[in-house]
């Protein structure tokens, strides 16, 4: 299914159905593909930036990305930032473009 074939009504609660469908195994049994990794420097800058956010802003980032309940710990924010990036990198995560979009929407400087 191409991007042009998916009607705008498919976008629900901030979830892009196309991104979800791209991760669903096809009938041949292939596994979902994890998001492309980012370079180490950008990864470190992102974890530092997320760790340094005031708690209300970090909560806004989480709200914008909507990770599944229980994936992000309730520990110190540095640990929560690592949990968030680990989820983003994993096969069920939304990937870094989603994080960068949320940061931009919230007016938080991007790396």
LOLOFI-499282 format. One record per atom (N, C-alpha, C, CB): x, y, z; residue in one letter; atom name; residue number from 1. Coordinates in Angstrom, 2 decimals, padded with zeros to 5 digits, always signed. Atoms other than C-alpha are relative to their C-alpha. Glycine has a CB too. Layout:
<pts>
PT         X         Y         Z   rest   atom    nr
PT         X         Y         Z      a     CA   NUM
...
</pts>
This chain:
<pts>
PT         X         Y         Z   rest   atom    nr
PT   +000.86   -001.17   +000.00      x      N     1
PT   +000.00   +000.00   +000.00      x     CA     1
PT   +000.90   +001.23   +000.00      x      C     1
PT   -000.97   +000.00   +001.23      x     CB     1
PT   -000.82   -001.20   +000.07      x      N     2
PT   +001.53   +003.32   -001.00      x     CA     2
PT   -000.54   +001.07   +000.93      x      C     2
PT   +000.08   +000.52   -001.44      x     CB     2
PT   +000.42   -001.12   -000.86      x      N     3
PT   +001.41   +006.52   +001.06      x     CA     3
PT   -001.21   +000.72   -000.58      x      C     3
PT   +001.16   +001.00   +000.18      x     CB     3
PT   +001.10   -000.71   +000.63      x      N     4
PT   -001.01   +007.99   -001.46      x     CA     4
PT   -001.32   -000.75   +000.15      x      C     4
PT   +000.30   +000.23   -001.46      x     CB     4
PT   +001.22   +000.80   -000.08      x      N     5
PT   -003.51   +005.14   -000.98      x     CA     5
PT   -000.64   +000.00   +001.37      x      C     5
PT   +000.30   -001.39   -000.41      x     CB     5
PT   +000.53   +000.03   -001.36      x      N     6
PT   -003.96   +005.55   +002.79      x     CA     6
PT   -000.74   +001.30   +000.27      x      C     6
PT   +001.13   -000.24   +001.04      x     CB     6
PT   +000.74   -001.23   -000.27      x      N     7
PT   -006.75   +008.02   +003.56      x     CA     7
PT   +000.40   +000.61   +001.33      x      C     7
PT   -001.50   -000.27   -000.01      x     CB     7
PT   -000.38   -000.72   -001.20      x      N     8
PT   -006.10   +010.66   +006.19      x     CA     8
PT   -000.77   -000.49   +001.22      x      C     8
PT   -000.22   +001.49   -000.19      x     CB     8
PT   +000.80   +000.50   -001.10      x      N     9
PT   -008.87   +009.14   +008.32      x     CA     9
PT   +000.63   -001.19   +000.71      x      C     9
PT   -001.36   -000.38   -000.50      x     CB     9
PT   -000.68   +001.14   -000.61      x      N    10
PT   -006.53   +006.22   +009.04      x     CA    10
PT   +000.85   +000.45   +001.19      x      C    10
PT   +000.87   -000.74   -001.04      x     CB    10
PT   -000.81   -000.50   -001.09      x      N    11
PT   -004.53   +008.44   +011.40      x     CA    11
PT   -000.87   +000.12   +001.25      x      C    11
PT   +000.65   +001.37   -000.35      x     CB    11
PT   +000.81   +000.04   -001.20      x      N    12
PT   -005.94   +007.72   +014.86      x     CA    12
PT   +000.83   +000.31   +001.22      x      C    12
PT   -000.66   -001.37   +000.15      x     CB    12
PT   -000.66   -000.33   -001.26      x      N    13
PT   -004.90   +009.31   +018.14      x     CA    13
PT   +001.50   +000.14   -000.14      x      C    13
PT   -000.31   -001.07   +001.03      x     CB    13
PT   -001.42   -000.21   +000.18      x      N    14
PT   -001.51   +010.24   +016.75      x     CA    14
PT   +000.75   -001.21   -000.54      x      C    14
PT   +000.61   +000.41   +001.28      x     CB    14
PT   -000.66   +001.18   +000.54      x      N    15
PT   -000.80   +006.74   +015.46      x     CA    15
PT   -000.15   +000.01   -001.52      x      C    15
PT   -000.58   -001.30   +000.61      x     CB    15
PT   +000.01   +000.08   +001.45      x      N    16
PT   +000.11   +006.40   +011.81      x     CA    16
PT   -000.14   -001.47   -000.36      x      C    16
PT   +001.30   +000.64   -000.63      x     CB    16
PT   +000.27   +001.40   +000.31      x      N    17
PT   -001.47   +003.16   +010.66      x     CA    17
PT   +000.98   -000.55   -001.02      x      C    17
PT   -001.43   -000.16   -000.51      x     CB    17
PT   -000.98   +000.47   +000.99      x      N    18
PT   +000.95   +002.99   +007.74      x     CA    18
PT   +001.26   -000.50   +000.70      x      C    18
PT   +000.36   +001.11   -000.99      x     CB    18
PT   -001.21   +000.41   -000.73      x      N    19
PT   +003.88   +002.82   +010.19      x     CA    19
PT   -000.24   -001.31   +000.73      x      C    19
PT   +000.43   +001.09   +000.99      x     CB    19
PT   +000.31   +001.25   -000.71      x      N    20
PT   +002.13   +000.10   +012.18      x     CA    20
PT   -000.06   -001.15   -000.99      x      C    20
PT   -001.35   +000.13   +000.77      x     CB    20
PT   +000.13   +001.07   +001.00      x      N    21
PT   +001.26   -001.92   +009.07      x     CA    21
PT   +001.35   -000.40   -000.57      x      C    21
PT   -000.93   +000.43   -001.12      x     CB    21
PT   -001.32   +000.32   +000.51      x      N    22
PT   +004.85   -001.68   +007.86      x     CA    22
PT   +000.75   -000.94   +000.92      x      C    22
PT   +000.80   +001.28   -000.20      x     CB    22
PT   -000.69   +000.85   -000.96      x      N    23
PT   +005.90   -003.52   +011.02      x     CA    23
PT   -000.68   -001.36   +000.18      x      C    23
PT   +000.09   +000.70   +001.33      x     CB    23
PT   +000.71   +001.27   -000.14      x      N    24
PT   +003.34   -006.34   +010.76      x     CA    24
PT   +000.61   -001.00   -000.97      x      C    24
PT   -001.54   +000.18   -000.28      x     CB    24
PT   -000.58   +000.99   +000.91      x      N    25
PT   +004.84   -009.54   +009.39      x     CA    25
PT   -000.95   -000.31   -001.14      x      C    25
PT   +000.35   -001.29   +000.77      x     CB    25
PT   +000.85   +000.35   +001.13      x      N    26
PT   +003.60   -010.37   +005.93      x     CA    26
PT   -000.32   -001.50   +000.06      x      C    26
PT   +000.68   +000.36   -001.36      x     CB    26
PT   +000.43   +001.40   -000.01      x      N    27
PT   +002.09   -013.74   +005.05      x     CA    27
PT   +001.16   -000.98   -000.11      x      C    27
PT   -000.97   -000.24   -001.13      x     CB    27
PT   -001.16   +000.87   +000.13      x      N    28
PT   +005.56   -015.12   +004.34      x     CA    28
PT   +000.71   -000.19   +001.34      x      C    28
PT   +000.96   +000.57   -001.04      x     CB    28
PT   -000.56   +000.19   -001.33      x      N    29
PT   +006.40   -014.76   +008.04      x     CA    29
PT   +001.21   +000.86   +000.30      x      C    29
PT   +000.37   -001.40   +000.17      x     CB    29
PT   -001.15   -000.84   -000.30      x      N    30
PT   +009.03   -012.04   +007.85      x     CA    30
PT   -000.25   +000.79   +001.28      x      C    30
PT   +000.30   +000.96   -001.18      x     CB    30
PT   +000.09   -000.71   -001.26      x      N    31
PT   +009.75   -010.22   +011.08      x     CA    31
PT   -000.06   +001.51   -000.24      x      C    31
PT   +001.20   -000.35   +000.90      x     CB    31
PT   -000.01   -001.45   +000.11      x      N    32
PT   +009.05   -006.52   +011.65      x     CA    32
PT   +001.43   +000.53   +000.03      x      C    32
PT   -000.84   +000.64   +001.13      x     CB    32
PT   -001.32   -000.58   +000.07      x      N    33
PT   +012.04   -004.34   +010.91      x     CA    33
PT   +000.13   +001.10   +001.03      x      C    33
PT   +000.29   +000.55   -001.41      x     CB    33
PT   -000.18   -001.09   -000.96      x      N    34
PT   +013.39   -002.20   +013.75      x     CA    34
PT   +000.39   +001.28   -000.73      x      C    34
PT   +001.06   -000.37   +001.05      x     CB    34
PT   -000.36   -001.26   +000.63      x      N    35
PT   +013.88   +001.49   +013.03      x     CA    35
PT   +001.50   +000.08   -000.27      x      C    35
PT   -000.45   +001.17   +000.87      x     CB    35
PT   -001.42   -000.20   +000.29      x      N    36
PT   +017.17   +002.58   +011.50      x     CA    36
PT   +000.69   +000.60   +001.22      x      C    36
PT   +000.19   +000.91   -001.24      x     CB    36
PT   -000.71   -000.56   -001.14      x      N    37
PT   +019.75   +003.23   +014.19      x     CA    37
PT   +000.55   +001.39   -000.34      x      C    37
PT   +001.14   -000.93   +000.43      x     CB    37
PT   -000.62   -001.31   +000.22      x      N    38
PT   +021.21   +006.69   +014.67      x     CA    38
PT   +001.46   -000.11   +000.44      x      C    38
PT   -000.75   +001.14   +000.79      x     CB    38
PT   -001.40   +000.07   -000.37      x      N    39
PT   +024.87   +007.49   +015.11      x     CA    39
PT   +000.15   +000.19   +001.52      x      C    39
PT   +000.81   +001.06   -000.77      x     CB    39
PT   -000.24   +000.00   -001.44      x      N    40
PT   +026.37   +007.22   +018.59      x     CA    40
PT   -000.05   +001.40   +000.61      x      C    40
PT   +001.34   -000.63   +000.30      x     CB    40
PT   -000.02   -001.36   -000.52      x      N    41
PT   +026.91   +010.97   +019.03      x     CA    41
PT   -001.42   +000.53   +000.18      x      C    41
PT   +000.79   +000.93   -000.93      x     CB    41
PT   +001.39   -000.47   -000.07      x      N    42
PT   +023.26   +011.79   +018.26      x     CA    42
PT   -000.75   -000.74   +001.10      x      C    42
PT   -000.71   -000.20   -001.35      x     CB    42
PT   +000.62   +000.81   -001.06      x      N    43
PT   +022.16   +008.95   +020.56      x     CA    43
PT   +000.34   +000.58   +001.37      x      C    43
PT   +000.46   -001.48   -000.10      x     CB    43
PT   -000.43   -000.56   -001.29      x      N    44
PT   +024.20   +010.40   +023.44      x     CA    44
PT   -000.60   +001.38   +000.25      x      C    44
PT   +001.52   +000.08   +000.06      x     CB    44
PT   +000.60   -001.33   -000.14      x      N    45
PT   +022.94   +013.93   +022.78      x     CA    45
PT   -001.48   -000.13   +000.34      x      C    45
PT   +000.19   +000.82   -001.30      x     CB    45
PT   +001.42   +000.19   -000.29      x      N    46
PT   +019.34   +012.69   +022.76      x     CA    46
PT   -000.24   -000.45   +001.43      x      C    46
PT   -000.60   -001.01   -000.96      x     CB    46
PT   +000.21   +000.48   -001.37      x      N    47
PT   +019.66   +010.80   +026.04      x     CA    47
PT   +000.32   +001.12   +000.99      x      C    47
PT   +000.87   -001.24   +000.29      x     CB    47
PT   -000.33   -001.12   -000.89      x      N    48
PT   +021.32   +013.84   +027.65      x     CA    48
PT   -001.11   +001.04   -000.02      x      C    48
PT   +001.34   +000.64   -000.41      x     CB    48
PT   +001.05   -001.01   +000.12      x      N    49
PT   +018.69   +016.23   +026.31      x     CA    49
PT   -001.29   -000.45   +000.70      x      C    49
PT   -000.28   +000.31   -001.49      x     CB    49
PT   +001.19   +000.52   -000.66      x      N    50
PT   +015.83   +014.01   +027.48      x     CA    50
PT   +000.17   -000.05   +001.51      x      C    50
PT   -000.34   -001.40   -000.54      x     CB    50
PT   -000.28   +000.06   -001.44      x      N    51
PT   +017.47   +013.52   +030.88      x     CA    51
PT   -000.07   +001.38   +000.65      x      C    51
PT   +001.37   -000.63   +000.25      x     CB    51
PT   -000.04   -001.36   -000.54      x      N    52
PT   +017.81   +017.28   +031.32      x     CA    52
PT   -001.34   +000.74   -000.06      x      C    52
PT   +001.03   +000.81   -000.74      x     CB    52
PT   +001.30   -000.68   +000.10      x      N    53
PT   +014.20   +018.13   +030.46      x     CA    53
PT   -000.67   +000.10   +001.37      x      C    53
PT   -000.92   -000.73   -000.98      x     CB    53
PT   +000.82   -000.04   -001.21      x      N    54
PT   +012.01   +019.37   +033.30      x     CA    54
PT   -001.04   -001.13   -000.09      x      C    54
PT   -000.70   +001.39   +000.16      x     CB    54
PT   +000.91   +001.15   -000.02      x      N    55
PT   +009.70   +016.53   +034.38      x     CA    55
PT   -001.29   +000.24   -000.80      x      C    55
PT   -000.35   -000.33   +001.43      x     CB    55
PT   +001.23   -000.19   +000.80      x      N    56
PT   +006.53   +018.14   +032.91      x     CA    56
PT   +000.24   -000.10   -001.51      x      C    56
PT   -000.62   +001.35   +000.32      x     CB    56
PT   -000.29   +000.11   +001.44      x      N    57
PT   +008.21   +018.44   +029.49      x     CA    57
PT   +000.27   -001.44   -000.39      x      C    57
PT   +001.20   +000.89   -000.38      x     CB    57
PT   -000.26   +001.41   +000.31      x      N    58
PT   +009.46   +014.85   +029.64      x     CA    58
PT   -001.31   -000.76   -000.08      x      C    58
PT   +000.93   -000.63   +001.06      x     CB    58
PT   +001.32   +000.64   +000.04      x      N    59
PT   +005.90   +013.75   +030.41      x     CA    59
PT   -000.74   +000.35   -001.29      x      C    59
PT   -000.84   +000.43   +001.22      x     CB    59
PT   +000.62   -000.38   +001.27      x      N    60
PT   +004.71   +015.71   +027.36      x     CA    60
PT   +000.59   -000.80   -001.16      x      C    60
PT   +000.19   +001.51   -000.26      x     CB    60
PT   -000.64   +000.83   +001.03      x      N    61
PT   +007.25   +013.85   +025.22      x     CA    61
PT   -000.59   -001.41   +000.03      x      C    61
PT   +001.54   -000.05   +000.20      x     CB    61
PT   +000.59   +001.33   -000.12      x      N    62
PT   +005.95   +010.54   +026.57      x     CA    62
PT   -001.44   -000.02   -000.51      x      C    62
PT   +000.03   -000.47   +001.46      x     CB    62
PT   +001.38   -000.08   +000.45      x      N    63
PT   +002.37   +011.64   +025.97      x     CA    63
PT   -000.07   +000.05   -001.53      x      C    63
PT   -000.70   +001.22   +000.61      x     CB    63
PT   -000.02   -000.11   +001.46      x      N    64
PT   +003.23   +012.55   +022.37      x     CA    64
PT   +000.38   -001.29   -000.70      x      C    64
PT   +000.95   +001.07   -000.41      x     CB    64
PT   -000.46   +001.25   +000.63      x      N    65
PT   +004.92   +009.21   +021.68      x     CA    65
PT   -000.85   -001.20   +000.37      x      C    65
PT   +001.43   -000.26   +000.38      x     CB    65
PT   +000.91   +001.05   -000.47      x      N    66
PT   +002.51   +007.00   +023.66      x     CA    66
PT   +000.63   -001.39   +000.03      x      C    66
PT   -001.21   -000.03   -000.88      x     CB    66
PT   -000.51   +001.37   -000.15      x      N    67
PT   +004.77   +004.07   +024.57      x     CA    67
PT   -000.98   -000.81   +000.83      x      C    67
PT   +001.41   +000.00   +000.66      x     CB    67
PT   +000.91   +000.87   -000.75      x      N    68
PT   +002.86   +001.10   +025.96      x     CA    68
PT   +000.27   +000.12   +001.50      x      C    68
PT   +000.15   -001.47   -000.45      x     CB    68
PT   -000.11   -000.06   -001.45      x      N    69
PT   +002.18   +001.16   +029.68      x     CA    69
PT   +000.98   -001.04   +000.50      x      C    69
PT   -001.37   -000.20   +000.65      x     CB    69
PT   -000.95   +000.91   -000.61      x      N    70
PT   +004.97   -000.37   +031.71      x     CA    70
PT   +001.37   -000.03   -000.67      x      C    70
PT   -000.55   -001.36   +000.00      x     CB    70
PT   -001.29   +000.00   +000.69      x      N    71
PT   +007.76   +000.20   +029.18      x     CA    71
PT   +000.97   +001.02   +000.56      x      C    71
PT   -000.20   +000.25   -001.48      x     CB    71
PT   -000.83   -001.06   -000.55      x      N    72
PT   +009.04   +003.37   +030.83      x     CA    72
PT   -000.07   -000.08   +001.51      x      C    72
PT   -000.45   +001.40   -000.52      x     CB    72
PT   -000.03   +000.17   -001.45      x      N    73
PT   +010.16   +002.99   +034.42      x     CA    73
PT   -000.45   +001.28   +000.71      x      C    73
PT   +001.42   -000.39   +000.46      x     CB    73
PT   +000.36   -001.17   -000.80      x      N    74
PT   +009.13   +005.32   +037.22      x     CA    74
PT   +001.21   +000.46   +000.81      x      C    74
PT   -001.19   -000.32   +000.93      x     CB    74
PT   -001.23   -000.36   -000.70      x      N    75
PT   +012.75   +005.71   +038.34      x     CA    75
PT   +000.47   +001.40   -000.40      x      C    75
PT   +001.10   -001.03   -000.29      x     CB    75
PT   -000.58   -001.31   +000.33      x      N    76
PT   +015.06   +008.71   +037.88      x     CA    76
PT   -000.14   +000.26   -001.50      x      C    76
PT   +001.50   +000.06   +000.41      x     CB    76
PT   +000.26   -000.37   +001.39      x      N    77
PT   +014.58   +010.61   +034.64      x     CA    77
PT   +001.08   -000.49   -000.95      x      C    77
PT   -000.13   +001.49   -000.11      x     CB    77
PT   -001.05   +000.54   +000.86      x      N    78
PT   +017.96   +009.50   +033.28      x     CA    78
PT   -000.31   -001.42   -000.43      x      C    78
PT   +001.34   +000.04   +000.73      x     CB    78
PT   +000.39   +001.38   +000.31      x      N    79
PT   +016.76   +005.89   +033.46      x     CA    79
PT   -001.21   -000.01   -000.92      x      C    79
PT   -000.30   -000.79   +001.28      x     CB    79
PT   +001.20   -000.09   +000.84      x      N    80
PT   +013.42   +006.87   +031.94      x     CA    80
PT   +000.37   +000.39   -001.43      x      C    80
PT   -001.00   +001.01   +000.59      x     CB    80
PT   -000.45   -000.42   +001.33      x      N    81
PT   +015.23   +008.58   +029.04      x     CA    81
PT   +000.61   -001.19   -000.74      x      C    81
PT   +001.02   +001.16   +000.10      x     CB    81
PT   -000.60   +001.19   +000.62      x      N    82
PT   +017.23   +005.41   +028.39      x     CA    82
PT   -001.11   -000.99   -000.39      x      C    82
PT   +001.01   -000.68   +000.97      x     CB    82
PT   +001.13   +000.88   +000.32      x      N    83
PT   +014.01   +003.35   +028.56      x     CA    83
PT   -000.71   +000.46   -001.26      x      C    83
PT   -001.00   -000.06   +001.18      x     CB    83
PT   +000.70   -000.55   +001.17      x      N    84
PT   +012.38   +005.66   +026.02      x     CA    84
PT   +000.79   -000.26   -001.27      x      C    84
PT   -000.24   +001.51   +000.17      x     CB    84
PT   -000.82   +000.22   +001.19      x      N    85
PT   +015.30   +005.46   +023.57      x     CA    85
PT   +000.10   -001.48   -000.34      x      C    85
PT   +001.40   +000.59   +000.20      x     CB    85
PT   -000.04   +001.45   +000.24      x      N    86
PT   +015.50   +001.68   +024.01      x     CA    86
PT   -001.28   -000.45   -000.71      x      C    86
PT   +000.18   -000.78   +001.32      x     CB    86
PT   +001.27   +000.34   +000.65      x      N    87
PT   +011.81   +001.40   +023.13      x     CA    87
PT   -000.04   +000.52   -001.44      x      C    87
PT   -001.19   +000.56   +000.80      x     CB    87
PT   +000.01   -000.58   +001.35      x      N    88
PT   +012.18   +003.76   +020.14      x     CA    88
PT   +000.83   -000.83   -000.97      x      C    88
PT   +000.53   +001.44   +000.04      x     CB    88
PT   -000.91   +000.78   +000.85      x      N    89
PT   +015.04   +001.61   +018.80      x     CA    89
PT   -000.53   -001.41   -000.28      x      C    89
PT   +001.36   -000.09   +000.63      x     CB    89
PT   +000.45   +001.38   +000.11      x      N    90
PT   +013.19   -001.67   +019.27      x     CA    90
PT   -001.03   -000.21   -001.10      x      C    90
PT   -000.58   -000.44   +001.30      x     CB    90
PT   +000.92   +000.34   +001.08      x      N    91
PT   +010.87   -003.47   +016.87      x     CA    91
PT   -001.42   +000.55   +000.19      x      C    91
PT   -000.07   -001.48   -000.15      x     CB    91
PT   +001.33   -000.58   -000.23      x      N    92
PT   +007.72   -002.03   +018.52      x     CA    92
PT   +000.05   +001.51   +000.15      x      C    92
PT   -000.63   -000.61   +001.23      x     CB    92
PT   -000.15   -001.45   -000.17      x      N    93
PT   +009.12   +001.51   +018.87      x     CA    93
PT   -000.35   +000.75   -001.27      x      C    93
PT   +001.41   +000.34   +000.42      x     CB    93
PT   +000.38   -000.84   +001.14      x      N    94
PT   +008.14   +004.38   +016.61      x     CA    94
PT   +001.19   +000.54   -000.77      x      C    94
PT   -000.85   +001.14   +000.48      x     CB    94
PT   -001.20   -000.48   +000.69      x      N    95
PT   +011.73   +005.27   +015.70      x     CA    95
PT   +000.31   +001.45   +000.34      x      C    95
PT   -000.17   -000.14   -001.48      x     CB    95
PT   -000.47   -001.34   -000.33      x      N    96
PT   +013.72   +008.44   +016.02      x     CA    96
PT   -000.74   +001.12   -000.72      x      C    96
PT   +001.44   +000.10   -000.30      x     CB    96
PT   +000.75   -001.09   +000.63      x      N    97
PT   +011.79   +010.46   +013.44      x     CA    97
PT   -001.22   +000.43   +000.82      x      C    97
PT   -000.44   -000.42   -001.41      x     CB    97
PT   +001.16   -000.34   -000.83      x      N    98
PT   +008.74   +010.27   +015.73      x     CA    98
PT   +000.42   +000.83   +001.20      x      C    98
PT   -000.72   -001.28   +000.47      x     CB    98
PT   -000.50   -000.78   -001.14      x      N    99
PT   +010.78   +011.53   +018.69      x     CA    99
PT   +000.37   +001.41   -000.45      x      C    99
PT   +001.22   -000.69   +000.64      x     CB    99
PT   -000.41   -001.32   +000.48      x      N   100
PT   +012.27   +014.37   +016.65      x     CA   100
PT   -001.21   +000.86   -000.35      x      C   100
PT   +000.92   -000.14   -001.22      x     CB   100
PT   +001.22   -000.74   +000.32      x      N   101
PT   +008.80   +015.36   +015.46      x     CA   101
PT   -000.66   +000.52   +001.28      x      C   101
PT   -000.98   -000.90   -000.78      x     CB   101
PT   +000.60   -000.43   -001.27      x      N   102
PT   +007.47   +015.46   +019.04      x     CA   102
PT   +000.83   +001.12   +000.62      x      C   102
PT   -000.12   -001.19   +000.99      x     CB   102
PT   -000.85   -001.07   -000.55      x      N   103
PT   +010.46   +017.51   +020.19      x     CA   103
PT   -000.24   +001.31   -000.72      x      C   103
PT   +001.49   -000.39   -000.10      x     CB   103
PT   +000.26   -001.21   +000.79      x      N   104
PT   +009.86   +019.98   +017.38      x     CA   104
PT   -001.36   +000.58   +000.35      x      C   104
PT   +000.08   -000.31   -001.50      x     CB   104
PT   +001.35   -000.48   -000.32      x      N   105
PT   +006.13   +020.19   +018.13      x     CA   105
PT   -000.07   +000.66   +001.37      x      C   105
PT   -000.99   -001.16   -000.05      x     CB   105
PT   -000.01   -000.56   -001.36      x      N   106
PT   +006.91   +020.94   +021.79      x     CA   106
PT   +000.98   +001.19   +000.13      x      C   106
PT   +000.37   -001.08   +001.01      x     CB   106
PT   -000.94   -001.12   -000.05      x      N   107
PT   +009.54   +023.56   +020.89      x     CA   107
PT   +001.29   -000.33   +000.74      x      C   107
PT   -000.65   +001.19   +000.65      x     CB   107
PT   -001.22   +000.44   -000.66      x      N   108
PT   +012.38   +021.51   +022.40      x     CA   108
PT   +001.08   -000.13   -001.08      x      C   108
PT   -000.22   -001.37   +000.76      x     CB   108
PT   -001.06   +000.07   +001.02      x      N   109
PT   +015.68   +021.96   +020.50      x     CA   109
PT   +000.41   -001.44   -000.30      x      C   109
PT   +001.22   +000.80   +000.45      x     CB   109
PT   -000.42   +001.33   +000.45      x      N   110
PT   +016.67   +018.91   +018.48      x     CA   110
PT   +001.50   -000.05   -000.14      x      C   110
PT   -000.68   -000.37   -001.33      x     CB   110
PT   -001.46   +000.12   +000.21      x      N   111
PT   +020.20   +017.53   +018.24      x     CA   111
PT   +000.36   +000.21   -001.46      x      C   111
PT   +000.51   -001.38   +000.47      x     CB   111
</pts>
